[in-house]
């Protein structure tokens, strides 16, 4: 049985998603909590691994229950005939995590046939929050907002962002990894000021390479400060090389907002296509 998990977390005190020996990670924390309920710790497969300090409100993962774990889950909730064991799993994990945890499960559900949290995904959407001299500093939002000591031109930033949309090689905006492709389809990229005055970037792509979102945001902030022109964002992209013309911004402002999947009948096909492409890369 495959179960889908919908997850949210404050990444401030995690060393990223992926389990690492001796370090506190989102994956390790959730697998430990699940293990208290299922008997053995499962291994989670996630839609997108987030770096240290990155937050999520729309993360998705899946786990596969073996026969012993499934029996344990259903036996423990058998007394309550009105309770669905899989749906109740989220509630039980929240209990195992304790009061006011920095990670939670919104819901757990039986995954449709062919569902793979990582390979079935067709896009990921991130948001990035930047406070400038116009918005001011809100200490209550400090854990999920990066502060820039300048008055930023949001219209110029938005124009620069939109110029980057499309299928391109984003090597200039990615931390290089040996034999990994940097070709991505950027589906949406725009900026606006929220009601509290903070600048918010909306960034959606089929996938992201390492540090890509924070680099794209950093280039747009440089445009907003007047250190780069609107045209420079695309010019730097097309040069295809890492540059010191802008800073890669901090993880604290970044949140994984949503992961998109195709219709249920297309999940398996999508997973096969993505897996085959990754193997070629």
Short mmCIF file of the C-alpha atoms (twelve columns), coordinates in Angstrom:
data_MODEL
# 
_entry.id   MODEL 
# 
loop_
_atom_site.group_PDB 
_atom_site.id 
_atom_site.type_symbol 
_atom_site.label_atom_id 
_atom_site.label_alt_id 
_atom_site.label_comp_id 
_atom_site.label_asym_id 
_atom_site.label_seq_id 
_atom_site.Cartn_x 
_atom_site.Cartn_y 
_atom_site.Cartn_z 
_atom_site.pdbx_PDB_model_num 
ATOM 1   C CA . UNK A 1   0.000   0.000  0.000   1 
ATOM 2   C CA . UNK A 2   1.359   3.419  -1.010  1 
ATOM 3   C CA . UNK A 3   0.385   6.425  1.102   1 
ATOM 4   C CA . UNK A 4   0.613   10.077 0.083   1 
ATOM 5   C CA . UNK A 5   1.679   12.586 2.729   1 
ATOM 6   C CA . UNK A 6   0.992   16.320 2.481   1 
ATOM 7   C CA . UNK A 7   3.567   18.117 4.602   1 
ATOM 8   C CA . UNK A 8   4.401   21.573 5.939   1 
ATOM 9   C CA . UNK A 9   7.448   22.707 7.893   1 
ATOM 10  C CA . UNK A 10  9.438   25.654 9.157   1 
ATOM 11  C CA . UNK A 11  12.909  24.869 7.877   1 
ATOM 12  C CA . UNK A 12  14.779  27.210 10.215  1 
ATOM 13  C CA . UNK A 13  16.144  24.535 12.538  1 
ATOM 14  C CA . UNK A 14  16.377  21.673 10.044  1 
ATOM 15  C CA . UNK A 15  19.465  20.799 8.023   1 
ATOM 16  C CA . UNK A 16  17.305  20.365 4.966   1 
ATOM 17  C CA . UNK A 17  14.944  17.604 3.937   1 
ATOM 18  C CA . UNK A 18  17.253  14.630 3.395   1 
ATOM 19  C CA . UNK A 19  18.197  12.325 6.241   1 
ATOM 20  C CA . UNK A 20  21.803  12.825 7.384   1 
ATOM 21  C CA . UNK A 21  23.576  10.941 10.190  1 
ATOM 22  C CA . UNK A 22  23.743  12.994 13.368  1 
ATOM 23  C CA . UNK A 23  21.803  15.942 11.942  1 
ATOM 24  C CA . UNK A 24  18.193  17.013 12.426  1 
ATOM 25  C CA . UNK A 25  16.347  16.857 9.105   1 
ATOM 26  C CA . UNK A 26  12.711  16.899 8.044   1 
ATOM 27  C CA . UNK A 27  12.881  13.400 6.579   1 
ATOM 28  C CA . UNK A 28  14.552  11.975 9.661   1 
ATOM 29  C CA . UNK A 29  12.058  13.611 12.022  1 
ATOM 30  C CA . UNK A 30  9.017   12.370 10.120  1 
ATOM 31  C CA . UNK A 31  10.374  8.871  9.592   1 
ATOM 32  C CA . UNK A 32  11.079  8.585  13.315  1 
ATOM 33  C CA . UNK A 33  7.531   9.711  14.190  1 
ATOM 34  C CA . UNK A 34  6.052   7.298  11.658  1 
ATOM 35  C CA . UNK A 35  8.203   4.497  13.012  1 
ATOM 36  C CA . UNK A 36  6.697   4.940  16.467  1 
ATOM 37  C CA . UNK A 37  3.313   4.142  14.950  1 
ATOM 38  C CA . UNK A 38  4.221   1.593  12.276  1 
ATOM 39  C CA . UNK A 39  6.842   -0.334 14.216  1 
ATOM 40  C CA . UNK A 40  9.631   0.158  11.677  1 
ATOM 41  C CA . UNK A 41  10.725  3.486  10.247  1 
ATOM 42  C CA . UNK A 42  9.636   3.786  6.602   1 
ATOM 43  C CA . UNK A 43  11.638  5.548  3.919   1 
ATOM 44  C CA . UNK A 44  9.946   8.585  2.441   1 
ATOM 45  C CA . UNK A 45  10.184  9.597  -1.217  1 
ATOM 46  C CA . UNK A 46  9.723   13.348 -1.588  1 
ATOM 47  C CA . UNK A 47  8.628   15.609 -4.444  1 
ATOM 48  C CA . UNK A 48  11.577  17.944 -3.977  1 
ATOM 49  C CA . UNK A 49  14.436  17.947 -1.497  1 
ATOM 50  C CA . UNK A 50  14.701  21.336 0.166   1 
ATOM 51  C CA . UNK A 51  17.963  22.790 1.455   1 
ATOM 52  C CA . UNK A 52  18.766  23.778 5.034   1 
ATOM 53  C CA . UNK A 53  16.577  26.680 6.137   1 
ATOM 54  C CA . UNK A 54  14.007  26.355 3.332   1 
ATOM 55  C CA . UNK A 55  10.356  26.108 4.387   1 
ATOM 56  C CA . UNK A 56  7.379   24.264 2.894   1 
ATOM 57  C CA . UNK A 57  3.634   24.436 3.145   1 
ATOM 58  C CA . UNK A 58  2.870   22.214 0.147   1 
ATOM 59  C CA . UNK A 59  5.508   19.491 0.241   1 
ATOM 60  C CA . UNK A 60  4.439   16.005 -0.903  1 
ATOM 61  C CA . UNK A 61  5.992   12.623 -0.124  1 
ATOM 62  C CA . UNK A 62  4.983   8.989  -0.270  1 
ATOM 63  C CA . UNK A 63  5.769   5.832  1.667   1 
ATOM 64  C CA . UNK A 64  5.129   2.170  0.956   1 
ATOM 65  C CA . UNK A 65  3.752   0.024  3.777   1 
ATOM 66  C CA . UNK A 66  4.942   -3.557 3.972   1 
ATOM 67  C CA . UNK A 67  2.534   -6.234 5.209   1 
ATOM 68  C CA . UNK A 68  3.628   -5.935 8.842   1 
ATOM 69  C CA . UNK A 69  3.296   -2.134 8.874   1 
ATOM 70  C CA . UNK A 70  -0.100  -2.301 7.196   1 
ATOM 71  C CA . UNK A 71  -1.360  -4.847 9.705   1 
ATOM 72  C CA . UNK A 72  -0.089  -2.769 12.602  1 
ATOM 73  C CA . UNK A 73  -1.746  0.388  11.256  1 
ATOM 74  C CA . UNK A 74  -5.115  -1.256 10.677  1 
ATOM 75  C CA . UNK A 75  -5.088  -3.247 13.907  1 
ATOM 76  C CA . UNK A 76  -4.456  -0.175 16.040  1 
ATOM 77  C CA . UNK A 77  -7.504  1.632  14.648  1 
ATOM 78  C CA . UNK A 78  -9.823  -1.356 14.234  1 
ATOM 79  C CA . UNK A 79  -11.778 -0.520 17.386  1 
ATOM 80  C CA . UNK A 80  -13.001 2.706  15.854  1 
ATOM 81  C CA . UNK A 81  -15.068 1.560  12.873  1 
ATOM 82  C CA . UNK A 82  -15.812 5.133  11.825  1 
ATOM 83  C CA . UNK A 83  -12.135 6.022  11.556  1 
ATOM 84  C CA . UNK A 84  -10.175 5.444  8.346   1 
ATOM 85  C CA . UNK A 85  -6.750  4.113  9.422   1 
ATOM 86  C CA . UNK A 86  -4.865  5.869  6.632   1 
ATOM 87  C CA . UNK A 87  -6.566  9.226  7.123   1 
ATOM 88  C CA . UNK A 88  -6.081  8.943  10.892  1 
ATOM 89  C CA . UNK A 89  -2.356  8.352  10.427  1 
ATOM 90  C CA . UNK A 90  -1.767  12.102 9.973   1 
ATOM 91  C CA . UNK A 91  -3.487  12.807 13.302  1 
ATOM 92  C CA . UNK A 92  -1.401  10.174 15.055  1 
ATOM 93  C CA . UNK A 93  1.842   11.505 13.590  1 
ATOM 94  C CA . UNK A 94  0.948   15.001 14.742  1 
ATOM 95  C CA . UNK A 95  0.515   13.575 18.231  1 
ATOM 96  C CA . UNK A 96  3.890   11.847 18.052  1 
ATOM 97  C CA . UNK A 97  5.549   15.110 17.003  1 
ATOM 98  C CA . UNK A 98  4.326   16.849 20.166  1 
ATOM 99  C CA . UNK A 99  2.938   20.318 20.817  1 
ATOM 100 C CA . UNK A 100 3.870   23.125 18.411  1 
ATOM 101 C CA . UNK A 101 6.254   21.116 16.193  1 
ATOM 102 C CA . UNK A 102 8.060   22.796 13.303  1 
ATOM 103 C CA . UNK A 103 6.903   20.058 10.924  1 
ATOM 104 C CA . UNK A 104 3.431   18.584 10.472  1 
ATOM 105 C CA . UNK A 105 1.323   16.380 8.240   1 
ATOM 106 C CA . UNK A 106 -1.736  18.132 6.832   1 
ATOM 107 C CA . UNK A 107 -3.172  14.839 5.612   1 
ATOM 108 C CA . UNK A 108 -2.408  11.235 4.697   1 
ATOM 109 C CA . UNK A 109 -4.290  9.371  1.987   1 
ATOM 110 C CA . UNK A 110 -4.087  6.217  -0.108  1 
ATOM 111 C CA . UNK A 111 -2.125  7.161  -3.210  1 
ATOM 112 C CA . UNK A 112 -3.748  6.562  -6.611  1 
ATOM 113 C CA . UNK A 113 -2.316  3.809  -8.774  1 
ATOM 114 C CA . UNK A 114 0.922   4.895  -10.420 1 
ATOM 115 C CA . UNK A 115 1.537   7.791  -8.035  1 
ATOM 116 C CA . UNK A 116 5.157   8.661  -7.283  1 
ATOM 117 C CA . UNK A 117 5.686   11.827 -5.207  1 
ATOM 118 C CA . UNK A 118 8.920   12.626 -7.035  1 
ATOM 119 C CA . UNK A 119 8.609   11.311 -10.566 1 
ATOM 120 C CA . UNK A 120 4.884   11.905 -11.147 1 
ATOM 121 C CA . UNK A 121 5.156   15.630 -10.385 1 
ATOM 122 C CA . UNK A 122 4.772   17.936 -13.385 1 
ATOM 123 C CA . UNK A 123 5.740   21.172 -11.642 1 
ATOM 124 C CA . UNK A 124 6.837   22.725 -8.357  1 
ATOM 125 C CA . UNK A 125 5.938   26.221 -7.198  1 
ATOM 126 C CA . UNK A 126 7.986   28.290 -4.761  1 
ATOM 127 C CA . UNK A 127 7.469   31.663 -3.138  1 
ATOM 128 C CA . UNK A 128 10.185  34.004 -1.909  1 
ATOM 129 C CA . UNK A 129 9.618   36.937 0.477   1 
ATOM 130 C CA . UNK A 130 11.832  40.022 0.556   1 
ATOM 131 C CA . UNK A 131 11.414  42.960 2.940   1 
ATOM 132 C CA . UNK A 132 12.951  46.253 1.815   1 
ATOM 133 C CA . UNK A 133 12.994  49.829 3.132   1 
ATOM 134 C CA . UNK A 134 9.507   50.381 1.724   1 
ATOM 135 C CA . UNK A 135 7.895   47.488 3.594   1 
ATOM 136 C CA . UNK A 136 9.991   47.767 6.745   1 
ATOM 137 C CA . UNK A 137 11.034  44.947 9.028   1 
ATOM 138 C CA . UNK A 138 8.528   42.723 10.820  1 
ATOM 139 C CA . UNK A 139 10.201  40.649 13.559  1 
ATOM 140 C CA . UNK A 140 7.249   38.246 13.576  1 
ATOM 141 C CA . UNK A 141 8.062   37.290 9.963   1 
ATOM 142 C CA . UNK A 142 11.845  37.166 10.314  1 
ATOM 143 C CA . UNK A 143 12.072  33.373 9.957   1 
ATOM 144 C CA . UNK A 144 10.563  33.372 6.471   1 
ATOM 145 C CA . UNK A 145 11.624  36.729 5.050   1 
ATOM 146 C CA . UNK A 146 14.944  38.025 3.752   1 
ATOM 147 C CA . UNK A 147 15.706  41.703 4.413   1 
ATOM 148 C CA . UNK A 148 17.353  43.986 1.857   1 
ATOM 149 C CA . UNK A 149 18.525  47.438 2.924   1 
ATOM 150 C CA . UNK A 150 17.288  49.262 -0.162  1 
ATOM 151 C CA . UNK A 151 14.074  50.487 -1.742  1 
ATOM 152 C CA . UNK A 152 13.387  47.970 -4.476  1 
ATOM 153 C CA . UNK A 153 11.732  48.688 -7.832  1 
ATOM 154 C CA . UNK A 154 9.141   45.909 -7.996  1 
ATOM 155 C CA . UNK A 155 8.085   46.749 -11.570 1 
ATOM 156 C CA . UNK A 156 11.655  46.320 -12.837 1 
ATOM 157 C CA . UNK A 157 12.015  43.094 -10.876 1 
ATOM 158 C CA . UNK A 158 8.781   41.766 -12.345 1 
ATOM 159 C CA . UNK A 159 9.884   42.628 -15.878 1 
ATOM 160 C CA . UNK A 160 13.231  40.895 -15.353 1 
ATOM 161 C CA . UNK A 161 11.515  37.825 -13.934 1 
ATOM 162 C CA . UNK A 162 9.093   37.517 -16.833 1 
ATOM 163 C CA . UNK A 163 11.956  37.778 -19.339 1 
ATOM 164 C CA . UNK A 164 13.353  34.503 -17.988 1 
ATOM 165 C CA . UNK A 165 10.230  32.381 -18.566 1 
ATOM 166 C CA . UNK A 166 10.487  29.466 -20.966 1 
ATOM 167 C CA . UNK A 167 12.654  26.454 -21.785 1 
ATOM 168 C CA . UNK A 168 16.295  27.457 -21.313 1 
ATOM 169 C CA . UNK A 169 19.640  26.353 -20.003 1 
ATOM 170 C CA . UNK A 170 19.817  27.920 -16.534 1 
ATOM 171 C CA . UNK A 171 23.465  27.045 -15.857 1 
ATOM 172 C CA . UNK A 172 24.117  30.670 -14.865 1 
ATOM 173 C CA . UNK A 173 21.530  30.317 -12.108 1 
ATOM 174 C CA . UNK A 174 22.403  26.826 -10.848 1 
ATOM 175 C CA . UNK A 175 25.106  25.448 -8.599  1 
ATOM 176 C CA . UNK A 176 26.934  23.025 -10.909 1 
ATOM 177 C CA . UNK A 177 26.702  19.296 -10.316 1 
ATOM 178 C CA . UNK A 178 28.733  16.863 -12.361 1 
ATOM 179 C CA . UNK A 179 26.824  15.368 -15.314 1 
ATOM 180 C CA . UNK A 180 23.532  17.009 -14.216 1 
ATOM 181 C CA . UNK A 181 21.530  18.956 -16.767 1 
ATOM 182 C CA . UNK A 182 20.644  22.589 -16.098 1 
ATOM 183 C CA . UNK A 183 17.948  22.776 -18.773 1 
ATOM 184 C CA . UNK A 184 14.595  23.629 -17.192 1 
ATOM 185 C CA . UNK A 185 11.210  25.012 -18.231 1 
ATOM 186 C CA . UNK A 186 10.362  28.064 -16.152 1 
ATOM 187 C CA . UNK A 187 6.560   28.238 -16.333 1 
ATOM 188 C CA . UNK A 188 5.874   31.307 -14.169 1 
ATOM 189 C CA . UNK A 189 8.035   33.973 -12.578 1 
ATOM 190 C CA . UNK A 190 6.618   37.236 -11.316 1 
ATOM 191 C CA . UNK A 191 6.837   39.710 -8.428  1 
ATOM 192 C CA . UNK A 192 4.266   41.737 -6.488  1 
ATOM 193 C CA . UNK A 193 3.968   43.568 -3.197  1 
ATOM 194 C CA . UNK A 194 1.740   41.816 -0.673  1 
ATOM 195 C CA . UNK A 195 -0.704  43.678 1.551   1 
ATOM 196 C CA . UNK A 196 2.013   44.088 4.192   1 
ATOM 197 C CA . UNK A 197 4.342   45.687 1.637   1 
ATOM 198 C CA . UNK A 198 6.725   42.719 1.404   1 
ATOM 199 C CA . UNK A 199 7.844   41.750 -2.086  1 
ATOM 200 C CA . UNK A 200 6.797   38.225 -3.020  1 
ATOM 201 C CA . UNK A 201 8.144   36.190 -5.915  1 
ATOM 202 C CA . UNK A 202 6.040   33.438 -7.463  1 
ATOM 203 C CA . UNK A 203 8.210   30.888 -9.283  1 
ATOM 204 C CA . UNK A 204 6.914   27.735 -10.980 1 
ATOM 205 C CA . UNK A 205 8.894   25.282 -13.109 1 
ATOM 206 C CA . UNK A 206 8.857   21.664 -14.201 1 
ATOM 207 C CA . UNK A 207 11.856  21.174 -11.891 1 
ATOM 208 C CA . UNK A 208 14.648  23.225 -10.352 1 
ATOM 209 C CA . UNK A 209 18.371  22.610 -10.249 1 
ATOM 210 C CA . UNK A 210 20.409  23.241 -7.099  1 
ATOM 211 C CA . UNK A 211 20.123  26.834 -5.743  1 
ATOM 212 C CA . UNK A 212 18.242  27.932 -8.890  1 
ATOM 213 C CA . UNK A 213 15.348  29.685 -7.153  1 
ATOM 214 C CA . UNK A 214 17.539  31.679 -4.779  1 
ATOM 215 C CA . UNK A 215 19.835  32.669 -7.643  1 
ATOM 216 C CA . UNK A 216 16.914  33.839 -9.797  1 
ATOM 217 C CA . UNK A 217 15.612  35.877 -6.875  1 
ATOM 218 C CA . UNK A 218 19.061  37.325 -6.248  1 
ATOM 219 C CA . UNK A 219 19.338  38.510 -9.850  1 
ATOM 220 C CA . UNK A 220 15.930  40.193 -9.650  1 
ATOM 221 C CA . UNK A 221 16.836  41.925 -6.389  1 
ATOM 222 C CA . UNK A 222 19.976  43.255 -8.091  1 
ATOM 223 C CA . UNK A 223 17.686  44.645 -10.808 1 
ATOM 224 C CA . UNK A 224 15.405  46.157 -8.154  1 
ATOM 225 C CA . UNK A 225 18.400  47.857 -6.548  1 
ATOM 226 C CA . UNK A 226 19.555  49.251 -9.908  1 
ATOM 227 C CA . UNK A 227 22.793  47.253 -9.956  1 
ATOM 228 C CA . UNK A 228 21.586  45.288 -13.000 1 
ATOM 229 C CA . UNK A 229 19.289  46.284 -15.847 1 
ATOM 230 C CA . UNK A 230 16.116  44.394 -16.711 1 
ATOM 231 C CA . UNK A 231 17.817  43.038 -19.837 1 
ATOM 232 C CA . UNK A 232 20.808  41.768 -17.854 1 
ATOM 233 C CA . UNK A 233 18.778  38.935 -16.287 1 
ATOM 234 C CA . UNK A 234 18.281  37.198 -19.635 1 
ATOM 235 C CA . UNK A 235 21.732  38.174 -20.913 1 
ATOM 236 C CA . UNK A 236 23.372  36.499 -17.928 1 
ATOM 237 C CA . UNK A 237 21.194  33.413 -18.423 1 
ATOM 238 C CA . UNK A 238 22.183  33.127 -22.068 1 
ATOM 239 C CA . UNK A 239 25.886  33.455 -21.191 1 
ATOM 240 C CA . UNK A 240 25.499  30.092 -19.462 1 
ATOM 241 C CA . UNK A 241 28.154  30.646 -16.779 1 
ATOM 242 C CA . UNK A 242 28.034  31.376 -13.059 1 
ATOM 243 C CA . UNK A 243 28.650  35.041 -12.279 1 
ATOM 244 C CA . UNK A 244 29.340  37.350 -9.347  1 
ATOM 245 C CA . UNK A 245 26.999  40.001 -10.751 1 
ATOM 246 C CA . UNK A 246 24.377  39.132 -8.124  1 
ATOM 247 C CA . UNK A 247 24.081  37.315 -4.805  1 
ATOM 248 C CA . UNK A 248 22.328  34.011 -4.237  1 
ATOM 249 C CA . UNK A 249 19.884  35.014 -1.504  1 
ATOM 250 C CA . UNK A 250 19.428  33.288 1.843   1 
ATOM 251 C CA . UNK A 251 17.295  30.175 2.289   1 
ATOM 252 C CA . UNK A 252 15.113  31.794 4.963   1 
ATOM 253 C CA . UNK A 253 12.889  33.631 2.469   1 
ATOM 254 C CA . UNK A 254 12.078  30.552 0.398   1 
ATOM 255 C CA . UNK A 255 8.974   28.376 0.747   1 
ATOM 256 C CA . UNK A 256 7.898   25.380 -1.328  1 
ATOM 257 C CA . UNK A 257 4.275   26.339 -1.858  1 
ATOM 258 C CA . UNK A 258 2.790   23.639 -4.069  1 
ATOM 259 C CA . UNK A 259 3.523   20.552 -6.165  1 
ATOM 260 C CA . UNK A 260 1.433   19.794 -9.244  1 
ATOM 261 C CA . UNK A 261 0.457   16.354 -10.539 1 
ATOM 262 C CA . UNK A 262 -1.426  15.192 -13.648 1 
ATOM 263 C CA . UNK A 263 -4.783  13.431 -13.630 1 
ATOM 264 C CA . UNK A 264 -4.732  10.056 -11.879 1 
ATOM 265 C CA . UNK A 265 -4.795  8.079  -15.115 1 
ATOM 266 C CA . UNK A 266 -1.587  9.843  -16.257 1 
ATOM 267 C CA . UNK A 267 0.426   9.422  -13.047 1 
ATOM 268 C CA . UNK A 268 2.208   6.189  -14.020 1 
ATOM 269 C CA . UNK A 269 3.065   7.424  -17.514 1 
ATOM 270 C CA . UNK A 270 4.454   10.662 -16.136 1 
ATOM 271 C CA . UNK A 271 6.574   8.784  -13.600 1 
ATOM 272 C CA . UNK A 272 7.993   6.500  -16.293 1 
ATOM 273 C CA . UNK A 273 8.821   9.429  -18.563 1 
ATOM 274 C CA . UNK A 274 10.511  11.427 -15.807 1 
ATOM 275 C CA . UNK A 275 12.485  8.458  -14.511 1 
ATOM 276 C CA . UNK A 276 13.722  7.621  -18.010 1 
ATOM 277 C CA . UNK A 277 14.782  11.215 -18.607 1 
ATOM 278 C CA . UNK A 278 16.643  11.428 -15.278 1 
ATOM 279 C CA . UNK A 279 18.483  8.186  -16.045 1 
ATOM 280 C CA . UNK A 280 19.673  9.632  -19.351 1 
ATOM 281 C CA . UNK A 281 20.855  12.782 -17.585 1 
# 
